[in-house]
Amino acid sequence: MKRRVILGVGLLTTLLVLSGCNTIHGAGEDIEQGGKAIQQSAAS
């Protein structure tokens, strides 16, 4: 029983970490696109 609880907590932690990485990656891409738009409007 104790082993199942530890395994469950480990699996849940892994899933949360992986979803957090995808969120950070997506936010970085959004910020990059915003920076490109600012550069293009400043160059015009």
Jmol script that loads the backbone (N, CA, C; Angstrom):
load data "model"
ATOM      1  N   MET A   1       0.827  -1.194   0.000  1.00  0.00           N
ATOM      2  CA  MET A   1       0.000   0.000   0.000  1.00  0.00           C
ATOM      3  C   MET A   1       0.869   1.255   0.000  1.00  0.00           C
ATOM      4  N   LYS A   2       1.887   1.266   0.842  1.00  0.00           N
ATOM      5  CA  LYS A   2       2.766   2.428   0.922  1.00  0.00           C
ATOM      6  C   LYS A   2       3.494   2.648  -0.410  1.00  0.00           C
ATOM      7  N   ARG A   3       3.845   1.553  -1.057  1.00  0.00           N
ATOM      8  CA  ARG A   3       4.542   1.638  -2.345  1.00  0.00           C
ATOM      9  C   ARG A   3       3.646   2.283  -3.407  1.00  0.00           C
ATOM     10  N   ARG A   4       2.363   1.955  -3.400  1.00  0.00           N
ATOM     11  CA  ARG A   4       1.419   2.540  -4.358  1.00  0.00           C
ATOM     12  C   ARG A   4       1.266   4.045  -4.141  1.00  0.00           C
ATOM     13  N   VAL A   5       1.230   4.458  -2.911  1.00  0.00           N
ATOM     14  CA  VAL A   5       1.100   5.880  -2.596  1.00  0.00           C
ATOM     15  C   VAL A   5       2.332   6.636  -3.098  1.00  0.00           C
ATOM     16  N   ILE A   6       3.501   6.095  -2.837  1.00  0.00           N
ATOM     17  CA  ILE A   6       4.740   6.731  -3.285  1.00  0.00           C
ATOM     18  C   ILE A   6       4.791   6.787  -4.805  1.00  0.00           C
ATOM     19  N   LEU A   7       4.398   5.702  -5.466  1.00  0.00           N
ATOM     20  CA  LEU A   7       4.368   5.662  -6.928  1.00  0.00           C
ATOM     21  C   LEU A   7       3.375   6.680  -7.484  1.00  0.00           C
ATOM     22  N   GLY A   8       2.213   6.789  -6.850  1.00  0.00           N
ATOM     23  CA  GLY A   8       1.197   7.750  -7.286  1.00  0.00           C
ATOM     24  C   GLY A   8       1.670   9.191  -7.151  1.00  0.00           C
ATOM     25  N   VAL A   9       2.296   9.499  -6.044  1.00  0.00           N
ATOM     26  CA  VAL A   9       2.818  10.848  -5.824  1.00  0.00           C
ATOM     27  C   VAL A   9       3.924  11.153  -6.832  1.00  0.00           C
ATOM     28  N   GLY A  10       4.775  10.187  -7.099  1.00  0.00           N
ATOM     29  CA  GLY A  10       5.844  10.387  -8.079  1.00  0.00           C
ATOM     30  C   GLY A  10       5.299  10.624  -9.474  1.00  0.00           C
ATOM     31  N   LEU A  11       4.283   9.869  -9.852  1.00  0.00           N
ATOM     32  CA  LEU A  11       3.664  10.036 -11.162  1.00  0.00           C
ATOM     33  C   LEU A  11       2.990  11.398 -11.276  1.00  0.00           C
ATOM     34  N   LEU A  12       2.279  11.799 -10.257  1.00  0.00           N
ATOM     35  CA  LEU A  12       1.615  13.100 -10.257  1.00  0.00           C
ATOM     36  C   LEU A  12       2.637  14.233 -10.354  1.00  0.00           C
ATOM     37  N   THR A  13       3.721  14.130  -9.627  1.00  0.00           N
ATOM     38  CA  THR A  13       4.776  15.145  -9.679  1.00  0.00           C
ATOM     39  C   THR A  13       5.381  15.225 -11.071  1.00  0.00           C
ATOM     40  N   THR A  14       5.628  14.089 -11.679  1.00  0.00           N
ATOM     41  CA  THR A  14       6.187  14.060 -13.031  1.00  0.00           C
ATOM     42  C   THR A  14       5.250  14.738 -14.024  1.00  0.00           C
ATOM     43  N   LEU A  15       3.969  14.443 -13.944  1.00  0.00           N
ATOM     44  CA  LEU A  15       3.001  15.055 -14.846  1.00  0.00           C
ATOM     45  C   LEU A  15       2.936  16.569 -14.666  1.00  0.00           C
ATOM     46  N   LEU A  16       2.981  17.029 -13.423  1.00  0.00           N
ATOM     47  CA  LEU A  16       2.941  18.473 -13.168  1.00  0.00           C
ATOM     48  C   LEU A  16       4.184  19.168 -13.711  1.00  0.00           C
ATOM     49  N   VAL A  17       5.331  18.554 -13.550  1.00  0.00           N
ATOM     50  CA  VAL A  17       6.574  19.148 -14.052  1.00  0.00           C
ATOM     51  C   VAL A  17       6.548  19.229 -15.576  1.00  0.00           C
ATOM     52  N   LEU A  18       6.110  18.171 -16.220  1.00  0.00           N
ATOM     53  CA  LEU A  18       6.069  18.162 -17.687  1.00  0.00           C
ATOM     54  C   LEU A  18       5.074  19.191 -18.230  1.00  0.00           C
ATOM     55  N   SER A  19       3.929  19.328 -17.597  1.00  0.00           N
ATOM     56  CA  SER A  19       2.955  20.313 -18.073  1.00  0.00           C
ATOM     57  C   SER A  19       3.473  21.726 -17.816  1.00  0.00           C
ATOM     58  N   GLY A  20       4.204  21.918 -16.747  1.00  0.00           N
ATOM     59  CA  GLY A  20       4.790  23.233 -16.465  1.00  0.00           C
ATOM     60  C   GLY A  20       5.825  23.620 -17.503  1.00  0.00           C
ATOM     61  N   CYS A  21       6.609  22.665 -17.962  1.00  0.00           N
ATOM     62  CA  CYS A  21       7.613  22.950 -18.989  1.00  0.00           C
ATOM     63  C   CYS A  21       6.944  23.393 -20.285  1.00  0.00           C
ATOM     64  N   ASN A  22       5.869  22.749 -20.658  1.00  0.00           N
ATOM     65  CA  ASN A  22       5.157  23.131 -21.877  1.00  0.00           C
ATOM     66  C   ASN A  22       4.568  24.526 -21.749  1.00  0.00           C
ATOM     67  N   THR A  23       4.078  24.879 -20.572  1.00  0.00           N
ATOM     68  CA  THR A  23       3.507  26.198 -20.355  1.00  0.00           C
ATOM     69  C   THR A  23       4.586  27.270 -20.470  1.00  0.00           C
ATOM     70  N   ILE A  24       5.723  27.053 -19.868  1.00  0.00           N
ATOM     71  CA  ILE A  24       6.822  28.019 -19.928  1.00  0.00           C
ATOM     72  C   ILE A  24       7.307  28.165 -21.362  1.00  0.00           C
ATOM     73  N   HIS A  25       7.402  27.058 -22.083  1.00  0.00           N
ATOM     74  CA  HIS A  25       7.857  27.090 -23.472  1.00  0.00           C
ATOM     75  C   HIS A  25       6.883  27.909 -24.320  1.00  0.00           C
ATOM     76  N   GLY A  26       5.604  27.705 -24.135  1.00  0.00           N
ATOM     77  CA  GLY A  26       4.588  28.446 -24.884  1.00  0.00           C
ATOM     78  C   GLY A  26       4.631  29.934 -24.572  1.00  0.00           C
ATOM     79  N   ALA A  27       4.832  30.271 -23.318  1.00  0.00           N
ATOM     80  CA  ALA A  27       4.920  31.679 -22.934  1.00  0.00           C
ATOM     81  C   ALA A  27       6.146  32.327 -23.563  1.00  0.00           C
ATOM     82  N   GLY A  28       7.244  31.598 -23.620  1.00  0.00           N
ATOM     83  CA  GLY A  28       8.458  32.119 -24.255  1.00  0.00           C
ATOM     84  C   GLY A  28       8.241  32.398 -25.734  1.00  0.00           C
ATOM     85  N   GLU A  29       7.519  31.518 -26.397  1.00  0.00           N
ATOM     86  CA  GLU A  29       7.230  31.737 -27.824  1.00  0.00           C
ATOM     87  C   GLU A  29       6.340  32.962 -28.011  1.00  0.00           C
ATOM     88  N   ASP A  30       5.349  33.149 -27.147  1.00  0.00           N
ATOM     89  CA  ASP A  30       4.468  34.314 -27.238  1.00  0.00           C
ATOM     90  C   ASP A  30       5.248  35.608 -27.049  1.00  0.00           C
ATOM     91  N   ILE A  31       6.143  35.612 -26.085  1.00  0.00           N
ATOM     92  CA  ILE A  31       6.957  36.805 -25.831  1.00  0.00           C
ATOM     93  C   ILE A  31       7.864  37.089 -27.024  1.00  0.00           C
ATOM     94  N   GLU A  32       8.418  36.046 -27.606  1.00  0.00           N
ATOM     95  CA  GLU A  32       9.289  36.207 -28.773  1.00  0.00           C
ATOM     96  C   GLU A  32       8.511  36.812 -29.943  1.00  0.00           C
ATOM     97  N   GLN A  33       7.307  36.341 -30.174  1.00  0.00           N
ATOM     98  CA  GLN A  33       6.486  36.884 -31.264  1.00  0.00           C
ATOM     99  C   GLN A  33       6.156  38.351 -31.009  1.00  0.00           C
ATOM    100  N   GLY A  34       5.884  38.706 -29.761  1.00  0.00           N
ATOM    101  CA  GLY A  34       5.621  40.103 -29.409  1.00  0.00           C
ATOM    102  C   GLY A  34       6.838  40.974 -29.673  1.00  0.00           C
ATOM    103  N   GLY A  35       8.017  40.482 -29.351  1.00  0.00           N
ATOM    104  CA  GLY A  35       9.254  41.225 -29.599  1.00  0.00           C
ATOM    105  C   GLY A  35       9.492  41.432 -31.080  1.00  0.00           C
ATOM    106  N   LYS A  36       9.210  40.428 -31.883  1.00  0.00           N
ATOM    107  CA  LYS A  36       9.373  40.557 -33.340  1.00  0.00           C
ATOM    108  C   LYS A  36       8.415  41.603 -33.901  1.00  0.00           C
ATOM    109  N   ALA A  37       7.188  41.626 -33.396  1.00  0.00           N
ATOM    110  CA  ALA A  37       6.203  42.618 -33.868  1.00  0.00           C
ATOM    111  C   ALA A  37       6.660  44.031 -33.506  1.00  0.00           C
ATOM    112  N   ILE A  38       7.214  44.207 -32.335  1.00  0.00           N
ATOM    113  CA  ILE A  38       7.706  45.528 -31.934  1.00  0.00           C
ATOM    114  C   ILE A  38       8.869  45.948 -32.813  1.00  0.00           C
ATOM    115  N   GLN A  39       9.789  45.029 -33.118  1.00  0.00           N
ATOM    116  CA  GLN A  39      10.924  45.348 -33.981  1.00  0.00           C
ATOM    117  C   GLN A  39      10.465  45.738 -35.374  1.00  0.00           C
ATOM    118  N   GLN A  40       9.479  45.045 -35.900  1.00  0.00           N
ATOM    119  CA  GLN A  40       8.992  45.341 -37.237  1.00  0.00           C
ATOM    120  C   GLN A  40       8.296  46.698 -37.282  1.00  0.00           C
ATOM    121  N   SER A  41       7.530  47.026 -36.271  1.00  0.00           N
ATOM    122  CA  SER A  41       6.839  48.315 -36.272  1.00  0.00           C
ATOM    123  C   SER A  41       7.830  49.453 -36.046  1.00  0.00           C
ATOM    124  N   ALA A  42       8.901  49.212 -35.300  1.00  0.00           N
ATOM    125  CA  ALA A  42       9.904  50.249 -35.061  1.00  0.00           C
ATOM    126  C   ALA A  42      10.745  50.479 -36.333  1.00  0.00           C
ATOM    127  N   ALA A  43      10.930  49.444 -37.138  1.00  0.00           N
ATOM    128  CA  ALA A  43      11.743  49.572 -38.349  1.00  0.00           C
ATOM    129  C   ALA A  43      10.971  50.286 -39.452  1.00  0.00           C
ATOM    130  N   SER A  44       9.646  50.281 -39.366  1.00  0.00           N
ATOM    131  CA  SER A  44       8.831  50.895 -40.425  1.00  0.00           C
ATOM    132  C   SER A  44       8.793  52.391 -40.338  1.00  0.00           C
TER     133      SER A  44
END
end "model"
wireframe off; spacefill off
backbone 0.3
color backbone group
